[in-house]
């Protein structure tokens, strides 16, 4: 067994006679050959995939297998957050899953909907739509994409104030110049 990061392992060789030659193949090994009893240091490369693999080699015509763990599944998001105007509209985020892995999206607040790219197993674009915010209060919510949070913050509508002076009569009426 080997971790996803790889490494090295020492394999001991016991020969029936001191004159028996042996050669490892299939994985990087030192020494590249030998005679009689000895040992070989096998180098195991890293496995960036999300799932485990089996590496096969031979030493002195004997099968040698290494079961290597995967790096685990995750996704990278770019960007990791977004700001939406009060009027809402579409937005997007680049999603890159670990090779050999897939992702799904758990939708967040009701005012955000995923329109495409909500699941997959290769790099792509997730497109979402934000509904208008009719309040003056900023709001935030998140989509959970392959276990990673994508935060969306939406501005509120600007405050507006009007003054009605028509009920005050002259000289306070709204006509200019009076």
Secondary structure, 3 states (H helix, E strand, C coil): CECCCCEEEEEEECCCCCCCEECEECCEEECCCEECCEEEEEEECCCCCCCCEEEEEEECCEEEEEEECCCCCCEEEECCEEEECCCCEEEEEEEEECCCCCEEEECCCCCEEEEECCEECCCEEEEEEECCCCCCCCEEEEEEECCEEEEEEECCCCCCCCCCCHHHCCCCCCCCCC
